[in-house]
Amino acid sequence: MKLSQFRFDLPLNLIAQNPAKKREDSRMMVVHRSTGKIEDRHFRDIMDYFDDKDVMVVNNTKVFPARMYGRKEKTGAKIEVFLLRELNRPNRLWDVIVDPARKIRVGNKLYFGDNDELVAEVIDNTTSRGRTIRFLWDGTEEDFRKMLEFMGETPLPKYIKRKPDEEDRERYQTVYAKHEGAVAAPTAGLHFSKELIKRLEIKGVRFAETTLHTGLGTFRPIEVEDLSKHKMDAEYYAIDETACNIVNKAKMDGKRICSVGTTTMRSLESSFTAQKLLKPSEGWTNMFIHPPYNFSIADSLVTNFHLPKTSLLIMTCAFGGYDLVMEAYKKAIKDKYRFFSYGDAMLVV
């Protein structure tokens, strides 16, 4: 398929700028693949679609405050530094994106904090905007982490046109986040409250956890018309034996398996056996799922409403069927569903 087939006109006022007052109060569109039926519900109604011994697979990655603001030595120019990934913990090396990049060269020092509490040195150019920096820190690892937490800002996407606040520290994070490493939230999971999870568990639904540290590559614009030529950035994922046992038991018993989010789906599709059972693994995946594609593990998907021509929309179409999902998106725009990270949910069954 071609990239242009995933273009649609999205009114900017439908891009959610704030989360719903309560997580499970978001709207939820339910798309039935077998019949083409589309329902309008609320996320709390997800209870109605899952039964005893069904499984929901979630991504337990944790977002860290990746956006920092510093100043360049001598000139004092303000620089935005977006932490992408830690390369070497003992040496405090990080891959970052800097803006404006033209001002930042190898050897430059960057100062953070009102009193220059944190200093970093640029040691390499990686891309036009990418740099590798080394934080010059002599204190303990614990104190360094506290400093990053203090200096960093919740990395809300640029589509959210406001400064993040204290509420975002909690709401731009799933309630089951455990393993720090993501620079973007696995947003399908933002709709789950602890209370809703407990109600599902009481009903008999089981939860299996995987990890995929979402990077900016997930949101990088696709610049080729031929989708088979697009290359995704690699992201770290891990699936343990416990998750595999829960998922495989449900599969063999004919129970429903729901992938909560496209990041979870990428993990699942990166690690299955010839018998289409989930297997333990960890590593890096650059899988780009686009139509046509035969999914091996999950038979339902929770996802948000995505922006045009993104890998997230394209994967959703691969799962739900291009015509049906694009029809659902037309309805979502007509009915003023909220899009993107803090937006509403879609359940594809």
Secondary structure per residue as TSV (DSSP state, phi and psi in degrees):
chain	resnum	aa	ss	phi	psi
A	1	M	-	360.0	163.4
A	2	K	B	-105.9	149.6
A	3	L	G	-58.1	-38.7
A	4	S	G	-61.6	-20.2
A	5	Q	G	-71.8	-12.2
A	6	F	G	-108.1	21.1
A	7	R	-	-91.1	138.7
A	8	F	-	-153.1	159.9
A	9	D	-	-88.3	117.1
A	10	L	-	-111.6	114.8
A	11	P	-	-60.1	131.2
A	12	L	G	-61.6	-26.4
A	13	N	G	-71.4	-7.9
A	14	L	G	-90.0	-6.4
A	15	I	B	-79.7	112.7
A	16	A	-	-62.4	131.8
A	17	Q	S	-99.0	-15.4
A	18	N	S	-143.2	154.8
A	19	P	-	-73.9	161.8
A	20	A	-	-61.9	155.5
A	21	K	S	-58.8	-41.3
A	22	K	S	-122.5	139.8
A	23	R	G	-52.2	-50.8
A	24	E	G	-79.7	-0.1
A	25	D	G	-85.8	-2.4
A	26	S	S	-58.6	152.4
A	27	R	E	-71.9	156.1
A	28	M	E	-140.1	121.9
A	29	M	E	-91.9	129.6
A	30	V	E	-106.7	122.9
A	31	V	E	-114.0	118.8
A	32	H	-	-96.4	113.3
A	33	R	T	-67.3	-34.7
A	34	S	T	-72.7	-31.9
A	35	T	T	-114.2	-17.3
A	36	G	-	81.9	3.3
A	37	K	-	-69.2	141.1
A	38	I	E	-125.8	125.8
A	39	E	E	-114.7	151.3
A	40	D	E	-106.5	116.4
A	41	R	E	-134.5	-171.8
A	42	H	E	-115.8	158.5
A	43	F	G	-61.6	-32.1
A	44	R	G	-60.4	-20.4
A	45	D	G	-76.7	-0.7
A	46	I	G	-59.0	-22.8
A	47	M	G	-53.4	-31.8
A	48	D	G	-75.4	-11.3
A	49	Y	G	-108.7	-0.1
A	50	F	-	-134.8	145.1
A	51	D	-	-127.2	-175.8
A	52	D	T	-52.4	128.5
A	53	K	T	74.0	2.9
A	54	D	-	-67.0	159.9
A	55	V	E	-127.0	135.3
A	56	M	E	-110.3	125.7
A	57	V	E	-102.1	124.2
A	58	V	E	-118.6	161.3
A	59	N	E	-103.7	112.8
A	60	N	-	-92.2	20.7
A	61	T	E	-61.6	153.7
A	62	K	E	-121.1	131.5
A	63	V	E	-77.8	135.0
A	64	F	-	-107.1	157.1
A	65	P	-	-71.7	86.6
A	66	A	-	-85.8	-16.8
A	67	R	E	-95.7	123.0
A	68	M	E	-125.7	156.4
A	69	Y	E	-124.9	126.1
A	70	G	E	-133.4	-170.2
A	71	R	E	-136.7	150.0
A	72	K	E	-80.3	143.4
A	73	E	T	-59.7	152.2
A	74	K	T	68.9	-59.1
A	75	T	T	-80.6	-26.8
A	76	G	-	73.8	10.6
A	77	A	-	-60.7	137.1
A	78	K	E	-74.8	132.0
A	79	I	E	-128.8	130.7
A	80	E	E	-90.0	129.9
A	81	V	E	-120.1	119.3
A	82	F	E	-107.5	112.8
A	83	L	E	-72.5	124.6
A	84	L	E	-96.6	-54.5
A	85	R	E	-159.6	149.1
A	86	E	E	-84.7	130.5
A	87	L	E	-96.0	-37.0
A	88	N	E	-153.4	100.8
A	89	R	T	-61.4	-46.5
A	90	P	T	-59.8	-34.1
A	91	N	T	-97.2	0.1
A	92	R	T	55.7	44.7
A	93	L	E	-91.6	136.5
A	94	W	E	-136.9	141.3
A	95	D	E	-83.7	132.4
A	96	V	E	-138.9	165.5
A	97	I	E	-113.7	133.9
A	98	V	E	-116.8	149.1
A	99	D	E	-148.1	122.5
A	100	P	S	-79.2	132.8
A	101	A	G	-72.3	-29.6
A	102	R	G	-61.9	-20.8
A	103	K	G	-90.2	-7.5
A	104	I	-	-110.9	116.5
A	105	R	-	-121.6	162.7
A	106	V	T	-57.8	133.7
A	107	G	T	99.3	-20.2
A	108	N	-	-65.0	147.6
A	109	K	E	-107.6	142.9
A	110	L	E	-118.7	136.8
A	111	Y	E	-115.4	135.5
A	112	F	E	-123.1	142.3
A	113	G	S	95.8	154.4
A	114	D	T	-60.3	-31.3
A	115	N	T	-115.8	26.9
A	116	D	-	55.8	43.4
A	117	E	-	-65.0	-23.9
A	118	L	E	-132.4	134.1
A	119	V	E	-128.5	140.9
A	120	A	E	-132.6	149.9
A	121	E	E	-116.6	135.1
A	122	V	E	-80.0	124.0
A	123	I	E	-117.0	-9.7
A	124	D	E	-162.5	152.0
A	125	N	E	-97.5	132.1
A	126	T	-	-110.9	-41.9
A	127	T	S	-140.1	-171.4
A	128	S	S	-60.1	-36.3
A	129	R	S	-111.3	-7.8
A	130	G	E	-88.6	143.7
A	131	R	E	-139.8	158.4
A	132	T	E	-107.8	129.4
A	133	I	E	-123.0	155.2
A	134	R	E	-118.7	122.4
A	135	F	E	-76.7	129.8
A	136	L	-	-92.7	93.3
A	137	W	-	-136.8	123.9
A	138	D	-	-100.9	-5.5
A	139	G	S	-81.1	-167.5
A	140	T	-	-76.1	162.0
A	141	E	H	-62.1	-39.7
A	142	E	H	-61.6	-44.9
A	143	D	H	-67.7	-34.6
A	144	F	H	-63.5	-43.5
A	145	R	H	-63.3	-40.6
A	146	K	H	-63.3	-37.2
A	147	M	H	-66.7	-43.1
A	148	L	H	-62.2	-40.9
A	149	E	H	-62.0	-40.5
A	150	F	H	-71.9	-42.5
A	151	M	H	-78.0	-29.8
A	152	G	-	-79.7	160.4
A	153	E	B	-120.5	144.1
A	154	T	-	-54.8	125.3
A	155	P	-	-81.6	63.6
A	156	L	-	-60.2	142.1
A	157	P	-	-59.7	153.3
A	158	K	T	-62.5	-19.4
A	159	Y	T	-68.1	-18.3
A	160	I	S	-90.5	109.2
A	161	K	-	-89.5	56.7
A	162	R	S	-157.6	164.1
A	163	K	-	-77.5	138.6
A	164	P	-	-65.5	149.2
A	165	D	-	-123.7	-172.3
A	166	E	H	-63.6	-33.7
A	167	E	H	-60.4	-36.6
A	168	D	H	-64.7	-29.9
A	169	R	H	-58.8	-32.3
A	170	E	H	-91.7	-44.0
A	171	R	H	-80.6	-24.2
A	172	Y	S	-90.1	48.5
A	173	Q	S	-160.8	136.7
A	174	T	-	-73.2	157.6
A	175	V	T	-73.0	-13.1
A	176	Y	T	-109.7	16.2
A	177	A	-	-62.0	134.3
A	178	K	-	-131.6	-49.3
A	179	H	E	-105.0	109.6
A	180	E	E	-68.9	137.5
A	181	G	E	165.3	-6.5
A	182	A	E	-94.6	146.6
A	183	V	S	-106.8	3.0
A	184	A	S	-147.6	141.5
A	185	A	-	-73.2	145.8
A	186	P	-	-76.3	90.2
A	187	T	G	-68.3	-24.2
A	188	A	G	-59.6	-31.7
A	189	G	G	-77.4	-11.2
A	190	L	G	-66.8	-16.8
A	191	H	G	-80.8	-13.5
A	192	F	-	-86.5	125.4
A	193	S	-	-96.7	164.4
A	194	K	H	-61.2	-35.5
A	195	E	H	-66.8	-41.8
A	196	L	H	-66.1	-40.9
A	197	I	H	-61.0	-42.1
A	198	K	H	-63.2	-40.6
A	199	R	H	-65.2	-38.8
A	200	L	H	-65.3	-41.2
A	201	E	H	-65.3	-38.3
A	202	I	H	-62.8	-34.6
A	203	K	H	-71.4	-14.9
A	204	G	T	109.5	-1.5
A	205	V	-	-70.8	135.2
A	206	R	E	-103.7	150.6
A	207	F	E	-114.6	133.0
A	208	A	E	-118.0	138.5
A	209	E	E	-109.4	133.7
A	210	T	E	-122.3	174.0
A	211	T	E	-131.3	129.5
A	212	L	E	-141.1	118.6
A	213	H	-	-81.2	102.3
A	214	T	-	-65.8	126.9
A	215	G	-	-108.8	178.4
A	216	L	G	-68.9	-19.4
A	217	G	G	-59.9	-29.4
A	218	T	G	-58.6	-30.1
A	219	F	G	-106.4	1.4
A	220	R	S	-63.1	133.1
A	221	P	-	-58.3	140.2
A	222	I	-	-84.6	124.7
A	223	E	-	-111.8	8.2
A	224	V	-	-118.5	140.5
A	225	E	S	-71.8	-37.5
A	226	D	B	-83.3	108.3
A	227	L	G	-62.0	-26.6
A	228	S	G	-66.7	-13.7
A	229	K	G	-98.0	-2.9
A	230	H	-	-78.6	136.2
A	231	K	-	-113.2	121.8
A	232	M	-	-79.9	149.0
A	233	D	-	-70.5	143.9
A	234	A	-	-74.0	140.7
A	235	E	E	-129.9	142.9
A	236	Y	E	-74.7	136.9
A	237	Y	E	-138.9	160.1
A	238	A	E	-150.4	135.2
A	239	I	E	-130.9	121.3
A	240	D	-	-97.1	174.3
A	241	E	H	-65.9	-33.5
A	242	T	H	-60.4	-47.2
A	243	A	H	-61.5	-42.1
A	244	C	H	-61.8	-42.8
A	245	N	H	-62.1	-42.5
A	246	I	H	-64.7	-47.2
A	247	V	H	-66.9	-46.2
A	248	N	H	-68.0	-35.6
A	249	K	H	-61.8	-44.7
A	250	A	H	-64.2	-41.3
A	251	K	H	-61.0	-46.1
A	252	M	H	-68.6	-25.2
A	253	D	T	-90.2	2.3
A	254	G	T	74.2	24.5
A	255	K	-	-89.2	162.2
A	256	R	-	-76.8	138.4
A	257	I	E	-121.7	119.2
A	258	C	E	-109.4	125.1
A	259	S	E	-86.4	119.2
A	260	V	E	-88.4	91.0
A	261	G	S	104.5	155.5
A	262	T	H	-71.9	-29.4
A	263	T	H	-66.6	-41.6
A	264	T	H	-60.8	-42.5
A	265	M	H	-61.2	-39.0
A	266	R	H	-63.7	-38.6
A	267	S	H	-61.8	-49.6
A	268	L	H	-60.8	-42.2
A	269	E	H	-78.4	-5.4
A	270	S	T	-93.8	-1.0
A	271	S	S	-153.8	73.6
A	272	F	B	-136.1	159.2
A	273	T	-	-89.3	175.2
A	274	A	T	-62.3	-25.8
A	275	Q	T	-85.5	7.1
A	276	K	S	59.7	44.4
A	277	L	-	-112.2	153.6
A	278	L	B	-77.1	139.4
A	279	K	-	-124.8	147.4
A	280	P	-	-65.1	138.4
A	281	S	E	-169.0	163.5
A	282	E	E	-149.5	155.4
A	283	G	E	157.8	-147.7
A	284	W	E	-121.9	133.8
A	285	T	E	-121.6	134.2
A	286	N	-	-118.7	27.9
A	287	M	-	-63.2	130.1
A	288	F	-	-118.0	110.8
A	289	I	-	-95.4	120.7
A	290	H	-	-142.1	157.2
A	291	P	S	-65.0	146.3
A	292	P	S	-82.9	146.8
A	293	Y	-	-152.4	134.9
A	294	N	-	-99.3	114.9
A	295	F	-	-81.0	144.1
A	296	S	S	-105.3	-25.8
A	297	I	S	-115.0	-63.9
A	298	A	-	-81.9	145.9
A	299	D	S	-118.1	7.8
A	300	S	E	-150.7	159.6
A	301	L	E	-144.2	130.8
A	302	V	E	-102.3	130.0
A	303	T	E	-151.2	166.0
A	304	N	E	-90.8	178.7
A	305	F	-	-88.8	124.6
A	306	H	-	-103.2	168.5
A	307	L	-	-79.1	158.7
A	308	P	T	-59.4	148.6
A	309	K	T	58.1	32.6
A	310	T	-	-106.3	157.1
A	311	S	H	-62.3	-27.3
A	312	L	H	-70.4	-45.1
A	313	L	H	-63.0	-42.2
A	314	I	H	-63.4	-41.7
A	315	M	H	-65.2	-40.7
A	316	T	H	-60.0	-39.9
A	317	C	H	-67.4	-35.2
A	318	A	H	-63.6	-34.9
A	319	F	H	-82.4	-46.7
A	320	G	H	-90.7	-12.5
A	321	G	-	97.8	128.3
A	322	Y	H	-56.5	-53.6
A	323	D	H	-62.2	-42.0
A	324	L	H	-68.9	-43.6
A	325	V	H	-67.4	-41.7
A	326	M	H	-67.1	-32.7
A	327	E	H	-64.5	-42.1
A	328	A	H	-62.4	-37.2
A	329	Y	H	-67.2	-38.2
A	330	K	H	-60.4	-42.8
A	331	K	H	-65.7	-40.0
A	332	A	H	-61.0	-41.0
A	333	I	H	-68.6	-44.1
A	334	K	H	-60.7	-40.2
A	335	D	T	-92.9	7.6
A	336	K	T	61.1	43.2
A	337	Y	-	-65.8	153.0
A	338	R	-	-91.4	136.1
A	339	F	B	-104.0	159.3
A	340	F	S	75.7	-155.9
A	341	S	T	-56.4	-45.4
A	342	Y	T	-96.6	15.8
A	343	G	S	-87.0	-164.0
A	344	D	-	-85.4	176.1
A	345	A	E	-111.6	156.1
A	346	M	E	-124.4	131.8
A	347	L	E	-110.4	119.7
A	348	V	E	-106.1	119.7
A	349	V	-	-123.4	360.0
